[in-house]
Amino acid sequence: MTPILVFDIETVPDVAGLRRLWDLSPEASDEAVVELASQRRRQATGSDFLQCHLHRVVAISCALRDRDAVRVWSLGAAGDDEAELVRRFFDGIDKYTPQLVSWNGSGFDLPVLHYRALFHGIAAPKYWDLGEDDRDFKWNNYISRFHARHVDLMDLLAGYQNRAFAPLTDIAQLCGLPGKLGMDGSKVWPAWREGRIEAIRDYCETDVANTYLLYQRFQCMRGALSAAAHDHEIALFRAFLAEQKAEHWKEFAAAWK
């Protein structure tokens, strides 16, 4: 069985990068730098969401389904720097060559990780292989949008039509899953400024859990899992939840009726 790796990232504005690009005064506060960036982005596009290369990764969470078990965790420790988190992510892909699964990973998570790996000089030969080293990767690799080695569930379910994109929490809740609990992407930057990295990591893990369970439902829908096999996968995840002591998992289990 090919390992299944569902992933999600959380980011904050790359304040140091913004200062460098715009040659801003060191006396300007981080909050002032981010507000200036948001204003410029709103003026240009109507949205204050920064471009992918201006995000800094502060958390990467994964769900791994391998052998006869599933687990969810966040890479590294809360105090690890960005380079260590990004390196761990790509090292895992190079080591295990998993089936990657995400929600909007093609549109956001992976481009951010690409840029951050570039900035930090992180090598990931297996991830970037387009068939030069492994001929199988010519026809099924992590980079091409329509290849299956990375499944962006949002992109795929929308039929690759941007106007049909949907938020993870909406689809999760409509499928009877908890959806987002206690935080969303707009609250990550304030939480980061308050030093609440553990809360950010917990939130990222529950996003991964929602995505993982949606993927299992999708596998059943497309015929890759029988109804009985799907029930087995759900039972495995409930067993994982039952063993967890952290509050965010207790909240997730309580919300998942």
N, C-alpha and C positions, 0 to 999 in steps of 0.2 A: 504494500500500500504506500503510495506517495504521501509523505507528510503534508498536511494542510496547514498553512500559516496565514491566519487572518491578522491584519495589522491596522493600526491607526496612530496618528501622531497629533501632538498638541504643540502649538507654536505661540511665540510672542514676537512683536516687532523687533527687528534686528537694529537696535538703537546704535550700536557701534558702526554698523554698516551705513546707516543713514547719515551719521555724523561725517563719515569719510566721504560719501558721495557728494554731500552738499557743503562740505567744509564748514560745518557749524561750530560756533563758539563752544569751548569746553565748559563755559559757565551755564549754558542752557541745560535745564534739567531733562532727565529722560522723558518725563511726562510732556514737556514742551516740544521735544523732538518728535514724539509720536503724534502729538496733536497737529503739528505742522505737516507731517506726512499724511495724516488723515485728511486735513483740509485740502492739500494739493490733489490727493486722489479723488475726493468728492468733486472738486472743480473739474477734473478731467473726465470722470466717468459717472458721477452721480452716486457712487458708492465709496465708502472709506476703507474697503477691504484692500489691503496692500497686495502688490504683485508677489508671486511666489518667491522670487529671489530676495525679498526684503523680510522674510520670516526666519526666525531662529527656532530650532527644535528644542523643546524642553522636556518632552516625554514621548516615548514610543512604547505602545502596549501591543501585546500579541496574544492570540489564542492558537495553541498548537494541538492538532489532532494527529496522533501518531500511535501506531500499534493499537492498543485497546484502551487508550486513555485520552483525556483532553484536559488542558490546563490553560489558565490565563495569567499573565504576569506582565510587569513593566520592565523593560530592559535596564540593566545597570542599577545603580543606587540613586537616591534622590539628589545626592550631591555631585554626581558625575557631570562632567562638562559635555557640551553638545557633540564634540568630536568623538568621544567615547560611545555615546548612544548611537550615533550614525554608523560608526565602525562596527559595533556589535550587530546592528541590523544587517548590513551587507555581508559580514563574516558568516552569519547564520545562513544566508542564501547560498553563499559559495560553498559552505560545508554540506548542506542537506538538500539543496535544489528542490525546495518545496513547491507545492501549488500555492501561489499567492492569491489572497482574496482581500478586497477592500470595498469601502463605500466611498466613491469619488476619489479613489487613489490615483487614477490616471489624470484627473483634473487638478489635484492639489498635492496630496501626500507625496507621491513619487517625484513630481517636479521639484518640490521643496527639498526632498532628500537628495536628488541629483545635484542641485546647486550647492547644498551644504557639503556633500562629499567632494565636489570639485574644489570648494574653498579650503577644505581641510586636507586635501590631497589623499583621499581614501580610495584604495583600489578595490574593485569588485569585478574581477574578470568573468566569473560565471554569470553574474547578473547582466553584464553588457554584451555577452556573447550573442552574435547574430548568425552563427553558423561557421565562423572561422575556426573555432576549436572543436566544437561538437556539431556535427552535421544535422542532428535532430533539431538544433536550435534555429536552423535556417527557416524551418516551417512552423516552429512553435517556440517563441522566446518571450522574455519578460517585457520587451520594449514595444512591440507592434500592438496597435490598439485592438486588432481583431484576432489576435492569437489568444490561446486559452491558458497559457502558463501563468498569467496574471488575470484574474477575473475581477473587474471593477463592476460590482453588482449594480450600482446605480446607473452606470453607463449602459450596461447590457440590458437591464430591464426597461430602460427608456428607449431601447432600439437605436442607441447612438444618436438620439435626437435631443439637443440641448433643451428645447422647450418642454420636454417631457421629464426632465430631471426632478427628483423628489427628495425631500429631507429624510435622513435616516430615521429620525424619531417618529415622523408621520407613518412611514411604512412599517416600522417595528410595532407601533401601537395598533395599527390597523390589522396586523397579523397576531395580535394578542400578546405581544412582548412588552416589556416595561418602557422601552424608549429611553430618552435622556432623563437622568435623575439628578436634581440638585444643581446642575451647572450646564451651560452650553458654551459654544466657542467664544461668544462675546464676553464671557466672564473670566476667561483664562488670563488675560493680561492684568486685570485688577487683582485676581487671586495670586498671580506671580509677584506683583509688586508687594503684596502683603506677606510674601514668604510661604504661601500655602501650596508648595510643590506636591506634597503628598495628596492633597485634595485633587489636584490636577491629574496626577497619575491614577487615582481611583476613578475619576470621571472617564479618563481615556480607556481604562479597562472595561467599564460597563458599555462604552460604545463598541468595543471589540466584541463583547459578549452578544450584543444585539446583532451585529453584523454576522458573527459566526452562526447564530441560530437562524437568521434569514438565509444564509448560504445553504444550510441543511434543508430548509424548506424548498429552496430553489432546486437543489439536487433531486428532491422528490418530484417536483413539478416537471422537471425535464427528463425524468425516467432513469436517472443515475442511481437513485435509491428507491427501493420498494417502500410501501407504507410501513412494513414491519422494520425494515432497516432504519427508516427515519425515526421511528419510535425508539429504537435502540440508541440512536445518536442523542436524542433528547434525554433519555434516561441517563446516559453517560454524563451529560452536562449537569443534570439535576444532582447527580451523585457528587460531582465536583463542587457544586454550590453547597451541598449539605455539609461538606468538610471544612468550609471556609468560616473563619472567625471574624474577619474584618467587617466593619459596619456597612460598607458599601455593598458587599455581597449579601448581607442579611436584608438590606433594603431592596436589592434586585430580586431576591427570592420572594420577598413578601409582595412585590408588585407584579410578579409573574404568576398570574392565576391559572 
